[in-house]
């Protein structure tokens, strides 16, 4: 069985662009932010590079998951609940019984992602989306830092 490498494309990383995305969650579950990340890339006229996505919280996480069938996300919430249930005798309960399980789920999923950007588009698979996974039962406002490193469309400053 042979595997092939695609043609190699190189680009000079000349741009670092950063913005913060505010995400309102409605409680435990997933909020897709793929379109928001794509809008960020379009706004800076990104071409080739990588977008770094970083969540500034310890009781939520970031994931790349299927975006076609919402039942996948329901099952993922169920699976995470089985791994770290609310009432399992946790010592840390200052913010309620769902706080320590939320920290565990965040640790398992992680709070940062990097996604290749090719020709200005996220190089995600057909059924992949970028999500904030809220692990607390009540609604929260979450901050996600987006940072692009790479090349952008050239523009002529003299014509502006």
C-alpha positions in Angstrom: 0.0 0.0 0.0 1.5 3.3 -1.0 0.9 6.7 0.6 1.5 9.9 -1.2 2.5 13.3 -0.1 0.7 16.2 -1.7 2.7 19.0 -3.4 4.3 21.2 -0.9 3.3 24.8 -0.7 5.4 27.4 1.2 4.5 30.8 2.4 6.3 33.4 4.4 4.7 34.0 7.9 4.4 37.8 7.8 1.3 38.4 9.8 0.2 37.9 13.4 -3.4 39.0 13.9 -5.3 38.6 17.2 -8.9 39.1 18.3 -11.1 37.9 21.2 -14.4 36.2 20.5 -17.1 36.3 23.2 -19.3 33.2 23.3 -22.5 33.0 25.2 -23.3 29.5 26.3 -26.7 28.3 27.5 -25.4 25.7 29.9 -23.8 22.3 29.4 -23.3 21.4 25.7 -21.5 22.6 22.6 -21.5 26.0 20.8 -20.1 25.9 17.3 -17.7 28.8 16.5 -16.4 27.6 13.1 -18.2 30.4 11.2 -16.8 33.0 13.7 -13.3 31.8 13.2 -13.8 31.8 9.4 -15.1 35.4 9.6 -12.0 36.4 11.6 -9.8 34.9 8.8 -11.8 36.7 6.1 -11.6 40.0 8.0 -7.8 39.9 8.0 -7.6 38.5 4.5 -5.7 35.4 5.7 -4.1 33.2 3.0 -1.9 30.5 4.4 -0.8 29.7 7.9 -2.4 28.5 11.1 -5.1 29.9 13.4 -4.6 29.3 17.1 -7.8 29.1 19.2 -7.4 29.5 23.0 -10.2 29.4 25.6 -9.5 31.6 28.7 -11.4 29.3 31.2 -10.9 26.2 33.2 -14.5 24.8 33.3 -15.1 24.7 29.5 -13.0 23.4 26.7 -12.4 23.5 22.9 -13.0 20.6 20.6 -13.1 19.8 16.9 -16.0 17.4 16.4 -18.6 16.3 13.9 -21.0 19.1 12.9 -23.4 17.0 10.8 -25.5 15.0 13.3 -26.4 16.9 16.6 -26.9 13.5 18.3 -23.1 13.2 18.4 -22.9 16.2 20.7 -25.7 14.8 22.9 -23.8 11.6 23.2 -20.5 13.4 24.0 -22.2 15.3 26.8 -23.5 11.9 28.2 -20.0 10.3 27.9 -18.3 13.2 29.7 -20.9 13.0 32.4 -20.1 9.3 32.9 -16.4 10.1 33.1 -16.8 12.9 35.6 -20.3 12.9 37.3 -21.4 15.8 39.4 -22.0 13.8 42.6 -19.0 11.6 43.0 -17.7 12.9 46.3 -15.4 15.6 45.0 -13.6 17.7 47.6 -13.8 21.0 45.5 -17.4 22.1 45.5 -17.0 25.9 46.2 -19.0 26.8 43.0 -21.4 23.9 43.2 -21.4 20.1 42.4 -20.8 20.6 38.7 -17.6 22.7 39.1 -15.0 20.0 39.8 -16.4 17.7 37.0 -16.2 20.7 34.7 -12.5 21.1 35.5 -11.8 17.4 34.8 -13.7 17.6 31.5 -11.7 20.7 30.5 -8.4 19.0 31.4 -9.4 16.0 29.2 -10.4 18.1 26.2 -8.0 21.0 26.5 -8.4 24.7 26.1 -6.4 25.3 22.8 -6.5 24.2 19.2 -4.5 25.0 16.1 -6.0 24.6 12.7 -4.2 25.0 9.3 -5.4 27.7 7.0 -5.0 27.1 3.3 -6.0 29.6 0.7 -7.8 31.6 3.3 -10.0 28.7 4.5 -9.9 26.5 7.5 -8.4 23.1 6.5 -11.1 21.1 8.4 -12.5 17.8 7.3 -15.9 17.6 5.7 -17.9 17.0 8.9 -15.6 18.9 11.3 -16.5 22.0 13.3 -14.9 24.0 16.1 -16.8 24.1 19.3 -16.7 25.6 22.8 -17.7 22.7 25.1 -19.5 24.2 28.1 -19.2 21.9 31.1 -21.2 23.9 33.6 -25.0 23.5 33.9 -25.7 27.3 33.9 -25.1 29.7 31.1 -21.7 31.4 30.9 -19.9 34.1 28.9 -16.7 32.6 27.5 -13.7 34.4 25.9 -11.8 32.7 23.1 -8.6 34.3 21.8 -8.1 33.8 18.0 -4.6 34.3 16.7 -3.6 33.9 13.0 0.1 33.4 12.1 0.8 33.3 8.4 0.4 35.2 5.1 -2.4 37.5 4.1 -3.5 39.0 0.8 -1.2 41.8 -0.3 -2.8 45.2 -0.7 -1.3 48.4 -2.1 -1.2 51.0 0.7 -0.7 53.8 -1.8 -4.2 53.2 -3.3 -6.0 53.6 0.0 
